[in-house]
Amino acid sequence: TQVFYNCTLPRFGSMCQYEMTYYHRNHSSLVEIIHDYYRTYEYNSTKFTCYTHLPCNRGPFPACLDCSEIFNGQDDCLNDEFDEEHC
């Protein structure tokens, strides 16, 4: 038996375990929340989440992927297209 979680914004994740603190009722999707957040707040590339679980060869530093580099339509890995896989 498989369980399917139908998350209600601002919650997301395979079991709705994550929640966006930056959320307004006019947002209709997680993508909209993220885009609106970065329109409002300046992106600081020195403070980002590093996705080290992807087998991605970036070359020299920064050696890991930032959340904005995954599923962005651009291959950021030198060894394959791991960051764009299953988009």
A tleap script that builds the chain and sets N, CA, C and O, in Angstrom:
source leaprc.protein.ff14SB
mol = sequence {
  NTHR GLN VAL PHE TYR ASN CYS THR LEU PRO
  ARG PHE GLY SER MET CYS GLN TYR GLU MET
  THR TYR TYR HIE ARG ASN HIE SER SER LEU
  VAL GLU ILE ILE HIE ASP TYR TYR ARG THR
  TYR GLU TYR ASN SER THR LYS PHE THR CYS
  TYR THR HIE LEU PRO CYS ASN ARG GLY PRO
  PHE PRO ALA CYS LEU ASP CYS SER GLU ILE
  PHE ASN GLY GLN ASP ASP CYS LEU ASN ASP
  GLU PHE ASP GLU GLU HIE CCYS
}
set mol.1.N position { 0.842 -1.187 0.000 }
set mol.1.CA position { 0.000 0.000 0.000 }
set mol.1.C position { 0.880 1.240 0.000 }
set mol.1.O position { 1.817 1.342 0.792 }
set mol.2.N position { 0.579 2.181 -0.887 }
set mol.2.CA position { 1.330 3.428 -0.939 }
set mol.2.C position { 0.501 4.543 -0.331 }
set mol.2.O position { -0.723 4.571 -0.455 }
set mol.3.N position { 1.192 5.462 0.329 }
set mol.3.CA position { 0.531 6.616 0.931 }
set mol.3.C position { 0.896 7.840 0.123 }
set mol.3.O position { 2.070 8.058 -0.175 }
set mol.4.N position { -0.086 8.640 -0.234 }
set mol.4.CA position { 0.126 9.875 -0.985 }
set mol.4.C position { -0.242 11.044 -0.088 }
set mol.4.O position { -1.357 11.102 0.430 }
set mol.5.N position { 0.687 11.977 0.101 }
set mol.5.CA position { 0.440 13.162 0.915 }
set mol.5.C position { 0.087 14.324 -0.001 }
set mol.5.O position { 0.886 14.698 -0.860 }
set mol.6.N position { -1.071 14.887 0.167 }
set mol.6.CA position { -1.506 16.049 -0.604 }
set mol.6.C position { -1.276 17.277 0.264 }
set mol.6.O position { -2.127 17.641 1.075 }
set mol.7.N position { -0.125 17.912 0.092 }
set mol.7.CA position { 0.276 19.035 0.946 }
set mol.7.C position { -0.516 20.294 0.618 }
set mol.7.O position { -0.872 20.539 -0.535 }
set mol.8.N position { -0.781 21.072 1.631 }
set mol.8.CA position { -1.430 22.365 1.482 }
set mol.8.C position { -0.376 23.436 1.720 }
set mol.8.O position { 0.360 23.387 2.705 }
set mol.9.N position { -0.308 24.413 0.802 }
set mol.9.CA position { 0.663 25.495 0.975 }
set mol.9.C position { 0.471 26.151 2.328 }
set mol.9.O position { -0.661 26.350 2.769 }
set mol.10.N position { 1.547 26.482 2.978 }
set mol.10.CA position { 2.940 26.535 2.531 }
set mol.10.C position { 3.747 25.271 2.827 }
set mol.10.O position { 4.976 25.320 2.773 }
set mol.11.N position { 3.111 24.149 3.134 }
set mol.11.CA position { 3.835 22.919 3.442 }
set mol.11.C position { 4.167 22.161 2.157 }
set mol.11.O position { 3.408 22.194 1.189 }
set mol.12.N position { 5.320 21.475 2.164 }
set mol.12.CA position { 5.742 20.692 1.007 }
set mol.12.C position { 6.679 19.587 1.468 }
set mol.12.O position { 7.066 19.540 2.635 }
set mol.13.N position { 7.038 18.710 0.564 }
set mol.13.CA position { 7.917 17.587 0.873 }
set mol.13.C position { 7.162 16.281 0.685 }
set mol.13.O position { 5.937 16.287 0.563 }
set mol.14.N position { 7.870 15.175 0.661 }
set mol.14.CA position { 7.240 13.878 0.411 }
set mol.14.C position { 6.194 13.522 1.464 }
set mol.14.O position { 5.254 12.782 1.174 }
set mol.15.N position { 6.349 14.046 2.689 }
set mol.15.CA position { 5.360 13.819 3.744 }
set mol.15.C position { 4.896 15.147 4.350 }
set mol.15.O position { 4.487 15.204 5.510 }
set mol.16.N position { 4.968 16.225 3.535 }
set mol.16.CA position { 4.562 17.575 3.977 }
set mol.16.C position { 5.358 18.014 5.205 }
set mol.16.O position { 4.841 18.732 6.061 }
set mol.17.N position { 6.619 17.579 5.289 }
set mol.17.CA position { 7.422 17.830 6.473 }
set mol.17.C position { 8.109 19.193 6.477 }
set mol.17.O position { 8.667 19.593 7.499 }
set mol.18.N position { 8.080 19.910 5.364 }
set mol.18.CA position { 8.713 21.224 5.282 }
set mol.18.C position { 7.652 22.311 5.174 }
set mol.18.O position { 6.546 22.077 4.688 }
set mol.19.N position { 8.012 23.500 5.637 }
set mol.19.CA position { 7.070 24.616 5.563 }
set mol.19.C position { 7.832 25.900 5.268 }
set mol.19.O position { 8.857 26.179 5.890 }
set mol.20.N position { 7.331 26.674 4.322 }
set mol.20.CA position { 7.936 27.959 3.986 }
set mol.20.C position { 7.425 29.007 4.971 }
set mol.20.O position { 6.218 29.147 5.171 }
set mol.21.N position { 8.350 29.739 5.581 }
set mol.21.CA position { 7.932 30.798 6.500 }
set mol.21.C position { 7.555 32.058 5.736 }
set mol.21.O position { 6.802 32.890 6.241 }
set mol.22.N position { 8.075 32.203 4.521 }
set mol.22.CA position { 7.737 33.341 3.672 }
set mol.22.C position { 6.571 32.914 2.797 }
set mol.22.O position { 6.771 32.295 1.752 }
set mol.23.N position { 5.369 33.235 3.210 }
set mol.23.CA position { 4.181 32.787 2.483 }
set mol.23.C position { 3.079 33.831 2.599 }
set mol.23.O position { 2.822 34.361 3.679 }
set mol.24.N position { 2.433 34.119 1.475 }
set mol.24.CA position { 1.276 35.012 1.431 }
set mol.24.C position { 0.138 34.255 0.759 }
set mol.24.O position { 0.380 33.402 -0.096 }
set mol.25.N position { -1.065 34.551 1.128 }
set mol.25.CA position { -2.232 33.827 0.599 }
set mol.25.C position { -2.353 33.913 -0.922 }
set mol.25.O position { -2.978 33.047 -1.536 }
set mol.26.N position { -1.768 34.940 -1.540 }
set mol.26.CA position { -1.872 35.069 -2.997 }
set mol.26.C position { -0.922 34.124 -3.742 }
set mol.26.O position { -1.017 34.012 -4.964 }
set mol.27.N position { -0.014 33.445 -3.040 }
set mol.27.CA position { 0.870 32.469 -3.681 }
set mol.27.C position { 0.079 31.209 -4.009 }
set mol.27.O position { -0.649 30.682 -3.167 }
set mol.28.N position { 0.231 30.732 -5.245 }
set mol.28.CA position { -0.508 29.536 -5.645 }
set mol.28.C position { 0.381 28.305 -5.801 }
set mol.28.O position { -0.121 27.210 -6.056 }
set mol.29.N position { 1.707 28.474 -5.650 }
set mol.29.CA position { 2.610 27.330 -5.778 }
set mol.29.C position { 3.900 27.602 -5.022 }
set mol.29.O position { 4.203 28.742 -4.669 }
set mol.30.N position { 4.655 26.537 -4.781 }
set mol.30.CA position { 5.945 26.662 -4.120 }
set mol.30.C position { 6.902 27.489 -4.970 }
set mol.30.O position { 7.660 28.301 -4.438 }
set mol.31.N position { 6.874 27.292 -6.277 }
set mol.31.CA position { 7.726 28.059 -7.194 }
set mol.31.C position { 7.432 29.554 -7.068 }
set mol.31.O position { 8.353 30.371 -7.057 }
set mol.32.N position { 6.160 29.905 -6.974 }
set mol.32.CA position { 5.763 31.305 -6.829 }
set mol.32.C position { 6.291 31.899 -5.519 }
set mol.32.O position { 6.728 33.050 -5.491 }
set mol.33.N position { 6.253 31.122 -4.446 }
set mol.33.CA position { 6.768 31.578 -3.153 }
set mol.33.C position { 8.257 31.881 -3.267 }
set mol.33.O position { 8.717 32.931 -2.817 }
set mol.34.N position { 9.010 30.965 -3.866 }
set mol.34.CA position { 10.465 31.129 -3.984 }
set mol.34.C position { 10.817 32.316 -4.868 }
set mol.34.O position { 11.685 33.112 -4.509 }
set mol.35.N position { 10.161 32.451 -6.017 }
set mol.35.CA position { 10.442 33.577 -6.913 }
set mol.35.C position { 10.107 34.907 -6.248 }
set mol.35.O position { 10.863 35.870 -6.374 }
set mol.36.N position { 8.988 34.966 -5.548 }
set mol.36.CA position { 8.590 36.196 -4.868 }
set mol.36.C position { 9.573 36.547 -3.756 }
set mol.36.O position { 9.888 37.718 -3.547 }
set mol.37.N position { 10.052 35.539 -3.050 }
set mol.37.CA position { 11.023 35.768 -1.977 }
set mol.37.C position { 12.289 36.426 -2.528 }
set mol.37.O position { 12.780 37.404 -1.964 }
set mol.38.N position { 12.813 35.889 -3.628 }
set mol.38.CA position { 14.054 36.434 -4.177 }
set mol.38.C position { 13.852 37.747 -4.924 }
set mol.38.O position { 14.825 38.452 -5.189 }
set mol.39.N position { 12.624 38.089 -5.267 }
set mol.39.CA position { 12.344 39.433 -5.791 }
set mol.39.C position { 12.364 40.452 -4.660 }
set mol.39.O position { 12.704 41.617 -4.868 }
set mol.40.N position { 11.999 40.004 -3.461 }
set mol.40.CA position { 11.908 40.883 -2.298 }
set mol.40.C position { 13.238 41.006 -1.570 }
set mol.40.O position { 13.628 42.104 -1.172 }
set mol.41.N position { 13.936 39.892 -1.394 }
set mol.41.CA position { 15.181 39.874 -0.629 }
set mol.41.C position { 16.366 39.615 -1.549 }
set mol.41.O position { 16.292 38.793 -2.463 }
set mol.42.N position { 17.446 40.319 -1.298 }
set mol.42.CA position { 18.649 40.175 -2.116 }
set mol.42.C position { 19.282 38.808 -1.877 }
set mol.42.O position { 19.390 38.350 -0.739 }
set mol.43.N position { 19.692 38.177 -2.946 }
set mol.43.CA position { 20.347 36.875 -2.856 }
set mol.43.C position { 21.775 37.063 -2.381 }
set mol.43.O position { 22.521 37.853 -2.960 }
set mol.44.N position { 22.166 36.349 -1.332 }
set mol.44.CA position { 23.515 36.423 -0.794 }
set mol.44.C position { 24.204 35.094 -1.077 }
set mol.44.O position { 23.934 34.099 -0.405 }
set mol.45.N position { 25.087 35.074 -2.062 }
set mol.45.CA position { 25.707 33.817 -2.496 }
set mol.45.C position { 26.699 33.251 -1.485 }
set mol.45.O position { 27.177 32.132 -1.670 }
set mol.46.N position { 27.022 33.985 -0.427 }
set mol.46.CA position { 27.944 33.454 0.579 }
set mol.46.C position { 27.219 32.643 1.637 }
set mol.46.O position { 27.857 31.928 2.410 }
set mol.47.N position { 25.890 32.741 1.687 }
set mol.47.CA position { 25.106 31.987 2.666 }
set mol.47.C position { 24.058 31.181 1.913 }
set mol.47.O position { 22.965 31.680 1.646 }
set mol.48.N position { 24.381 29.944 1.570 }
set mol.48.CA position { 23.424 29.136 0.838 }
set mol.48.C position { 23.469 27.690 1.309 }
set mol.48.O position { 24.437 27.253 1.931 }
set mol.49.N position { 22.422 26.969 1.006 }
set mol.49.CA position { 22.356 25.550 1.326 }
set mol.49.C position { 23.150 24.782 0.284 }
set mol.49.O position { 23.005 25.017 -0.916 }
set mol.50.N position { 23.967 23.888 0.733 }
set mol.50.CA position { 24.829 23.119 -0.145 }
set mol.50.C position { 24.262 21.720 -0.312 }
set mol.50.O position { 24.159 20.977 0.665 }
set mol.51.N position { 23.893 21.348 -1.531 }
set mol.51.CA position { 23.349 20.028 -1.815 }
set mol.51.C position { 24.489 19.079 -2.166 }
set mol.51.O position { 24.842 18.928 -3.335 }
set mol.52.N position { 25.055 18.449 -1.160 }
set mol.52.CA position { 26.210 17.570 -1.361 }
set mol.52.C position { 25.815 16.153 -1.746 }
set mol.52.O position { 26.680 15.364 -2.128 }
set mol.53.N position { 24.520 15.801 -1.656 }
set mol.53.CA position { 24.101 14.435 -1.970 }
set mol.53.C position { 24.030 14.165 -3.470 }
set mol.53.O position { 23.925 13.007 -3.873 }
set mol.54.N position { 24.084 15.193 -4.302 }
set mol.54.CA position { 24.089 14.987 -5.748 }
set mol.54.C position { 25.513 14.697 -6.204 }
set mol.54.O position { 26.436 15.416 -5.819 }
set mol.55.N position { 25.715 13.655 -7.020 }
set mol.55.CA position { 27.066 13.325 -7.486 }
set mol.55.C position { 27.520 14.305 -8.573 }
set mol.55.O position { 27.655 13.928 -9.737 }
set mol.56.N position { 27.747 15.532 -8.196 }
set mol.56.CA position { 28.029 16.606 -9.150 }
set mol.56.C position { 29.469 17.084 -9.034 }
set mol.56.O position { 29.915 17.492 -7.961 }
set mol.57.N position { 30.186 17.029 -10.143 }
set mol.57.CA position { 31.545 17.564 -10.196 }
set mol.57.C position { 31.458 19.001 -10.682 }
set mol.57.O position { 31.139 19.241 -11.847 }
set mol.58.N position { 31.736 19.955 -9.809 }
set mol.58.CA position { 31.669 21.372 -10.149 }
set mol.58.C position { 33.026 21.946 -10.521 }
set mol.58.O position { 33.110 23.073 -11.009 }
set mol.59.N position { 34.082 21.185 -10.296 }
set mol.59.CA position { 35.405 21.738 -10.507 }
set mol.59.C position { 35.825 22.485 -9.251 }
set mol.59.O position { 35.564 22.011 -8.145 }
set mol.60.N position { 36.475 23.656 -9.391 }
set mol.60.CA position { 36.915 24.406 -8.206 }
set mol.60.C position { 35.728 24.981 -7.421 }
set mol.60.O position { 34.581 24.907 -7.863 }
set mol.61.N position { 36.023 25.544 -6.266 }
set mol.61.CA position { 34.986 26.100 -5.371 }
set mol.61.C position { 34.143 27.143 -6.074 }
set mol.61.O position { 34.677 27.852 -6.927 }
set mol.62.N position { 32.823 27.288 -5.765 }
set mol.62.CA position { 32.120 26.431 -4.809 }
set mol.62.C position { 31.883 25.053 -5.398 }
set mol.62.O position { 31.462 24.922 -6.548 }
set mol.63.N position { 32.154 24.038 -4.612 }
set mol.63.CA position { 32.104 22.668 -5.102 }
set mol.63.C position { 30.750 22.002 -4.951 }
set mol.63.O position { 30.602 20.829 -5.295 }
set mol.64.N position { 29.773 22.710 -4.452 }
set mol.64.CA position { 28.455 22.106 -4.294 }
set mol.64.C position { 27.408 22.974 -4.986 }
set mol.64.O position { 27.692 24.089 -5.423 }
set mol.65.N position { 26.202 22.439 -5.075 }
set mol.65.CA position { 25.119 23.151 -5.748 }
set mol.65.C position { 24.283 23.942 -4.759 }
set mol.65.O position { 23.963 23.459 -3.673 }
set mol.66.N position { 23.939 25.138 -5.135 }
set mol.66.CA position { 23.010 25.979 -4.398 }
set mol.66.C position { 21.605 25.636 -4.885 }
set mol.66.O position { 21.452 25.136 -6.000 }
set mol.67.N position { 20.582 25.892 -4.080 }
set mol.67.CA position { 19.208 25.531 -4.467 }
set mol.67.C position { 18.776 26.213 -5.758 }
set mol.67.O position { 17.926 25.680 -6.472 }
set mol.68.N position { 19.335 27.373 -6.076 }
set mol.68.CA position { 18.946 28.075 -7.305 }
set mol.68.C position { 19.556 27.437 -8.551 }
set mol.68.O position { 19.162 27.770 -9.668 }
set mol.69.N position { 20.515 26.521 -8.372 }
set mol.69.CA position { 21.180 25.882 -9.503 }
set mol.69.C position { 20.579 24.523 -9.861 }
set mol.69.O position { 21.004 23.900 -10.835 }
set mol.70.N position { 19.609 24.060 -9.098 }
set mol.70.CA position { 18.962 22.778 -9.359 }
set mol.70.C position { 17.652 23.043 -10.078 }
set mol.70.O position { 16.869 23.888 -9.643 }
set mol.71.N position { 17.404 22.345 -11.158 }
set mol.71.CA position { 16.200 22.499 -11.990 }
set mol.71.C position { 16.071 23.908 -12.560 }
set mol.71.O position { 14.963 24.432 -12.672 }
set mol.72.N position { 17.194 24.522 -12.920 }
set mol.72.CA position { 17.140 25.879 -13.481 }
set mol.72.C position { 17.290 25.892 -15.000 }
set mol.72.O position { 17.398 26.963 -15.597 }
set mol.73.N position { 17.297 24.710 -15.637 }
set mol.73.CA position { 17.415 24.641 -17.083 }
set mol.73.C position { 18.844 24.706 -17.583 }
set mol.73.O position { 19.076 24.723 -18.791 }
set mol.74.N position { 19.802 24.741 -16.676 }
set mol.74.CA position { 21.216 24.833 -17.050 }
set mol.74.C position { 21.977 23.701 -16.367 }
set mol.74.O position { 21.819 23.480 -15.166 }
set mol.75.N position { 22.804 22.981 -17.133 }
set mol.75.CA position { 23.617 21.910 -16.563 }
set mol.75.C position { 24.793 22.524 -15.820 }
set mol.75.O position { 25.658 23.152 -16.431 }
set mol.76.N position { 24.829 22.344 -14.502 }
set mol.76.CA position { 25.892 22.921 -13.681 }
set mol.76.C position { 26.949 21.903 -13.283 }
set mol.76.O position { 27.974 22.270 -12.709 }
set mol.77.N position { 26.713 20.627 -13.580 }
set mol.77.CA position { 27.669 19.574 -13.245 }
set mol.77.C position { 28.541 19.269 -14.462 }
set mol.77.O position { 28.037 19.132 -15.576 }
set mol.78.N position { 29.833 19.165 -14.242 }
set mol.78.CA position { 30.759 18.889 -15.339 }
set mol.78.C position { 30.711 17.421 -15.759 }
set mol.78.O position { 30.981 17.101 -16.916 }
set mol.79.N position { 30.369 16.524 -14.828 }
set mol.79.CA position { 30.396 15.093 -15.109 }
set mol.79.C position { 29.085 14.541 -15.660 }
set mol.79.O position { 29.073 13.410 -16.145 }
set mol.80.N position { 28.001 15.275 -15.608 }
set mol.80.CA position { 26.716 14.813 -16.139 }
set mol.80.C position { 25.673 15.891 -15.877 }
set mol.80.O position { 25.999 17.005 -15.468 }
set mol.81.N position { 24.422 15.542 -16.117 }
set mol.81.CA position { 23.325 16.499 -15.941 }
set mol.81.C position { 22.527 16.181 -14.681 }
set mol.81.O position { 21.298 16.250 -14.700 }
set mol.82.N position { 23.204 15.833 -13.585 }
set mol.82.CA position { 22.526 15.397 -12.366 }
set mol.82.C position { 21.592 16.461 -11.800 }
set mol.82.O position { 20.550 16.125 -11.237 }
set mol.83.N position { 21.941 17.716 -11.936 }
set mol.83.CA position { 21.116 18.776 -11.345 }
set mol.83.C position { 19.845 19.054 -12.138 }
set mol.83.O position { 18.931 19.710 -11.640 }
set mol.84.N position { 19.785 18.552 -13.384 }
set mol.84.CA position { 18.596 18.772 -14.212 }
set mol.84.C position { 17.822 17.474 -14.453 }
set mol.84.O position { 16.822 17.468 -15.170 }
set mol.85.N position { 18.284 16.388 -13.857 }
set mol.85.CA position { 17.657 15.088 -14.049 }
set mol.85.C position { 16.276 15.045 -13.399 }
set mol.85.O position { 16.111 15.489 -12.262 }
set mol.86.N position { 15.290 14.517 -14.109 }
set mol.86.CA position { 13.906 14.349 -13.634 }
set mol.86.C position { 13.191 15.669 -13.369 }
set mol.86.O position { 12.321 15.737 -12.501 }
set mol.87.N position { 13.543 16.698 -14.095 }
set mol.87.CA position { 12.863 17.994 -13.903 }
set mol.87.C position { 11.472 17.962 -14.501 }
set mol.87.O position { 10.750 18.957 -14.438 }
savepdb mol mol.pdb
quit
